[in-house]
Amino acid sequence: MPTDLTYLRAAIAEASDAEANGEVPVGAVVVHENKIIGRGQNRVLRDSDPTAHAEIVALREAGLALKNYRLEDCTLYATLEPCAMCAGAILHARLSRLVYAAPDPKAGACGSVLSVLNHPQLNHKLDLLPGLLAEECGTLLTNFFRKRRLEKSSARILGTEALTQEAMMATKKKWSAKVTTDSTHPDEGLFNQSAATIAKALASKKVSPKGPASGMRMLNFYINRAGKNLSTPRQAELEKAKTLLSEIIAKQKSKSLAKPAKKATKKAANKSPSKTRQKAPSKKSSTK
């Protein structure tokens, strides 16, 4: 007569088939009156269905077999502890028994992370038998994820080598002055504007918080970086902008020098000449 081990091995066969198809190796079967009426394996990738866990697939097949969404007097065998979604489906199906192998410390809803089944506030209760063939099913999952990590690591290494080759090819390309955004200033396409606009912007605090001299450094950097890629009219316009910006810098310097002189004049004007009164020498009466 078939035992729990027999049906759980049938679930393991489903898990192995899922792995062969690129899915996480989880399998499940539903048994009614010593007969498997539903088989399921993880199909989330193949079906593009986030609900296609092995338990859900097996429950759907069992429901069709019994022509009833209630699966009373049925036992579900799963290779991994059901998650919250599957545990909820088990409750709605009114299964009488659940046998699962490996615990799931990340998403298990039968006690590992959550305790959805046999919750004191829920009306349906069922028999639980955890840990049967846990080591075998746990090893199946561990080996699968270890293999996947190695594959990802290899792909990352190969991808890095490809990117390195692309970077080496990219360094051979000349820098283009046709870009509309320059990293040295916040305004897009500023150096494509007129000379007056460029000079005014580079002298403003918005573009050059440290003053127009900083804006001149930006302009020189752009001209030197662009080099021969600039057209003759654009080169002339940028040189004109340098001249206008130099005039703005000179005016600001003259103003800053004039301020201390004015302050000194005001201070001198405010100071009144000290009036020192000299006492006249007192005449002493001479006694003859």
C-alpha positions as CSV (number, residue, x, y, z in Angstrom):
1,M,0.0,0.0,0.0
2,P,1.4,3.5,-0.9
3,T,2.7,5.5,2.0
4,D,3.5,9.2,2.6
5,L,7.0,8.6,1.3
6,T,5.6,7.2,-1.9
7,Y,3.6,10.2,-2.7
8,L,6.3,12.6,-1.6
9,R,8.7,11.0,-4.0
10,A,6.1,11.6,-6.7
11,A,6.2,15.3,-5.8
12,I,10.0,15.2,-5.9
13,A,9.8,13.8,-9.5
14,E,7.6,16.8,-10.4
15,A,10.3,19.1,-8.8
16,S,13.1,17.5,-10.9
17,D,11.0,18.0,-14.0
18,A,10.6,21.7,-13.1
19,E,14.3,22.1,-12.7
20,A,14.9,20.4,-16.1
21,N,12.7,23.2,-17.6
22,G,14.6,26.0,-15.9
23,E,12.2,26.5,-13.0
24,V,12.9,26.4,-9.3
25,P,12.6,22.7,-8.3
26,V,9.4,22.5,-6.3
27,G,6.8,19.8,-6.9
28,A,3.4,18.8,-5.4
29,V,0.7,16.1,-5.7
30,V,-2.8,15.9,-4.3
31,V,-4.0,12.4,-3.1
32,H,-7.6,11.3,-2.6
33,E,-8.5,7.8,-1.5
34,N,-4.9,6.6,-2.1
35,K,-4.9,7.9,-5.7
36,I,-3.0,10.9,-7.1
37,I,-5.7,13.2,-8.6
38,G,-3.5,16.3,-9.1
39,R,0.1,16.9,-10.0
40,G,1.9,20.2,-10.0
41,Q,5.3,21.7,-10.5
42,N,6.6,25.3,-10.5
43,R,5.6,26.9,-13.7
44,V,5.9,30.7,-13.0
45,L,8.5,31.2,-15.8
46,R,6.9,29.0,-18.5
47,D,3.4,30.3,-17.9
48,S,4.4,33.9,-17.0
49,D,2.1,33.4,-14.1
50,P,3.1,34.5,-10.5
51,T,0.4,32.2,-9.1
52,A,1.7,29.1,-10.8
53,H,3.4,27.6,-7.8
54,A,3.5,23.8,-7.7
55,E,0.8,23.6,-5.0
56,I,-1.6,25.8,-6.9
57,V,-1.1,23.9,-10.1
58,A,-1.8,20.6,-8.2
59,L,-4.9,22.0,-6.5
60,R,-6.3,23.2,-9.8
61,E,-5.9,19.8,-11.4
62,A,-7.4,18.0,-8.3
63,G,-10.4,20.4,-8.4
64,L,-11.1,19.5,-12.0
65,A,-10.7,15.8,-11.2
66,L,-13.3,16.0,-8.4
67,K,-15.4,18.6,-10.2
68,N,-15.4,20.6,-6.9
69,Y,-13.4,23.4,-5.5
70,R,-13.6,21.8,-2.1
71,L,-10.9,19.1,-1.7
72,E,-12.1,17.6,1.6
73,D,-10.5,14.2,2.6
74,C,-7.5,15.1,0.3
75,T,-3.8,15.3,1.2
76,L,-1.3,17.6,-0.4
77,Y,2.3,16.5,-0.6
78,A,4.9,19.3,-1.4
79,T,8.6,19.3,-1.5
80,L,8.8,22.8,0.1
81,E,6.9,24.5,2.8
82,P,4.0,26.4,1.2
83,C,4.1,30.2,1.0
84,A,1.3,32.5,2.2
85,M,-0.5,32.4,-1.2
86,C,-0.4,28.6,-1.3
87,A,-1.3,28.3,2.4
88,G,-4.4,30.5,1.7
89,A,-5.4,28.3,-1.2
90,I,-5.0,25.1,1.0
91,L,-7.4,26.7,3.5
92,H,-10.0,27.6,0.9
93,A,-9.8,24.1,-0.6
94,R,-10.5,22.6,2.9
95,L,-7.7,20.1,2.5
96,S,-7.6,17.6,5.5
97,R,-3.9,17.1,5.5
98,L,-0.6,18.6,4.4
99,V,2.8,16.8,4.2
100,Y,5.8,18.9,3.2
101,A,9.5,18.3,3.1
102,A,12.0,21.2,3.4
103,P,11.2,24.3,5.5
104,D,11.3,27.7,3.8
105,P,13.1,30.2,6.1
106,K,12.4,33.1,3.7
107,A,8.7,32.7,2.8
108,G,7.3,29.6,4.6
109,A,3.8,30.2,5.9
110,C,3.5,27.0,8.0
111,G,5.6,28.2,10.9
112,S,9.0,29.2,9.5
113,V,8.0,32.9,8.7
114,L,4.2,33.0,9.1
115,S,1.7,30.7,10.7
116,V,-1.2,30.9,8.3
117,L,-2.3,27.3,8.6
118,N,-4.1,26.4,11.8
119,H,-4.3,30.0,12.9
120,P,-6.5,30.2,16.1
121,Q,-8.7,32.8,14.4
122,L,-9.4,30.8,11.3
123,N,-12.2,28.2,11.3
124,H,-10.5,25.5,9.2
125,K,-7.9,23.2,10.7
126,L,-5.9,20.4,9.1
127,D,-3.2,17.9,10.0
128,L,0.4,18.9,9.3
129,L,3.4,16.6,8.8
130,P,6.5,18.7,8.1
131,G,10.1,17.6,7.6
132,L,9.6,14.3,5.6
133,L,12.6,13.9,3.3
134,A,13.6,17.4,4.2
135,E,17.3,16.9,3.6
136,E,16.8,15.4,0.1
137,C,14.5,18.2,-1.0
138,G,16.6,20.9,0.7
139,T,19.7,19.6,-1.2
140,L,17.8,19.7,-4.5
141,L,17.0,23.4,-3.9
142,T,20.5,24.3,-2.6
143,N,22.2,22.8,-5.6
144,F,19.9,24.5,-8.0
145,F,20.5,28.0,-6.5
146,R,24.3,27.3,-6.2
147,K,24.3,26.5,-9.9
148,R,22.3,29.6,-10.8
149,R,24.7,31.8,-8.8
150,L,27.7,30.3,-10.6
151,E,26.0,30.9,-14.0
152,K,25.3,34.5,-13.1
153,S,28.8,35.0,-11.9
154,S,30.2,33.7,-15.1
155,A,27.9,35.8,-17.2
156,R,28.9,38.9,-15.1
157,I,32.6,38.2,-15.8
158,L,32.0,37.7,-19.5
159,G,29.9,40.9,-19.6
160,T,32.6,42.9,-17.8
161,E,35.2,41.7,-20.4
162,A,32.9,42.7,-23.2
163,L,32.3,46.2,-21.6
164,T,36.1,46.6,-21.2
165,Q,36.6,46.0,-24.9
166,E,33.8,48.4,-25.7
167,A,35.4,51.1,-23.4
168,M,38.7,50.6,-25.2
169,M,37.0,51.2,-28.5
170,A,35.1,54.2,-27.2
171,T,38.3,55.9,-26.0
172,K,39.5,56.1,-29.6
173,K,36.6,58.2,-30.6
174,K,37.0,62.0,-30.8
175,W,35.0,64.2,-28.5
176,S,32.3,66.1,-30.3
177,A,31.4,69.7,-29.7
178,K,27.9,69.2,-31.0
179,V,26.5,68.0,-27.6
180,T,23.6,70.1,-26.4
181,T,24.5,69.6,-22.7
182,D,27.8,70.4,-21.2
183,S,28.8,69.0,-17.8
184,T,30.5,72.2,-16.7
185,H,27.3,74.3,-16.5
186,P,23.6,73.7,-15.7
187,D,22.1,75.3,-18.8
188,E,21.6,73.1,-21.8
189,G,23.1,74.4,-25.0
190,L,24.5,77.5,-23.4
191,F,27.6,77.6,-25.6
192,N,25.5,77.4,-28.7
193,Q,23.9,80.9,-27.8
194,S,25.1,84.3,-28.8
195,A,28.2,85.8,-27.2
196,A,26.3,88.3,-25.1
197,T,24.0,85.6,-23.8
198,I,27.0,83.3,-22.9
199,A,28.9,86.1,-21.1
200,K,25.8,87.2,-19.2
201,A,25.0,83.7,-18.1
202,L,28.6,82.9,-17.1
203,A,28.8,86.1,-15.0
204,S,25.5,85.2,-13.1
205,K,25.4,83.5,-9.7
206,K,23.2,80.8,-11.1
207,V,25.9,79.5,-13.4
208,S,29.0,80.8,-11.6
209,P,28.3,81.1,-7.8
210,K,32.0,81.9,-7.2
211,G,31.9,84.8,-9.6
212,P,32.5,85.5,-13.4
213,A,36.1,84.4,-13.1
214,S,34.8,80.9,-12.5
215,G,32.6,81.3,-15.6
216,M,35.7,82.3,-17.6
217,R,37.3,79.0,-16.6
218,M,34.2,77.1,-17.8
219,L,34.4,78.9,-21.1
220,N,38.1,78.2,-21.6
221,F,37.6,74.6,-20.7
222,Y,34.8,74.2,-23.3
223,I,36.9,75.9,-26.0
224,N,40.0,73.8,-25.3
225,R,38.0,70.6,-25.1
226,A,36.1,71.2,-28.3
227,G,39.2,72.2,-30.2
228,K,39.0,71.7,-34.0
229,N,35.5,70.3,-33.7
230,L,34.1,73.9,-33.4
231,S,33.0,75.6,-36.6
232,T,34.7,78.9,-37.5
233,P,31.6,81.1,-36.7
234,R,31.1,79.3,-33.4
235,Q,34.8,79.8,-32.5
236,A,34.5,83.5,-33.3
237,E,31.4,83.8,-31.2
238,L,33.0,82.1,-28.2
239,E,36.1,84.4,-28.5
240,K,33.7,87.3,-28.5
241,A,32.0,86.0,-25.4
242,K,35.5,85.8,-23.7
243,T,36.0,89.5,-24.5
244,L,32.7,90.5,-23.1
245,L,33.2,88.4,-20.0
246,S,36.6,89.9,-19.5
247,E,35.0,93.4,-19.5
248,I,32.5,92.3,-16.9
249,I,35.3,90.9,-14.7
250,A,37.2,94.2,-15.1
251,K,34.2,96.3,-14.1
252,Q,33.6,94.2,-11.1
253,K,37.2,94.5,-10.0
254,S,37.1,98.3,-10.4
255,K,33.9,98.5,-8.3
256,S,35.4,96.3,-5.6
257,L,38.5,98.5,-5.5
258,A,36.4,101.7,-5.4
259,K,34.4,100.6,-2.4
260,P,37.3,100.6,0.1
261,A,38.4,104.1,-1.1
262,K,34.9,105.5,-0.6
263,K,34.7,104.0,2.8
264,A,38.1,105.5,3.8
265,T,36.9,108.9,2.6
266,K,33.7,108.7,4.6
267,K,35.6,107.7,7.7
268,A,38.0,110.6,7.3
269,A,35.1,113.0,6.8
270,N,33.3,111.8,9.8
271,K,36.3,112.4,12.0
272,S,36.3,116.1,13.3
273,P,39.6,117.7,14.1
274,S,40.5,117.5,17.7
275,K,40.2,120.9,19.3
276,T,42.7,121.1,22.1
277,R,42.4,124.1,24.2
278,Q,45.6,125.3,25.7
279,K,45.4,127.0,29.0
280,A,47.0,130.4,29.1
281,P,49.8,130.6,31.5
282,S,48.7,132.2,34.8
283,K,50.3,135.5,35.6
284,K,51.7,135.4,39.1
285,S,51.7,138.6,41.0
286,S,55.2,139.8,41.7
287,T,55.9,141.0,45.2
288,K,58.4,143.8,45.6
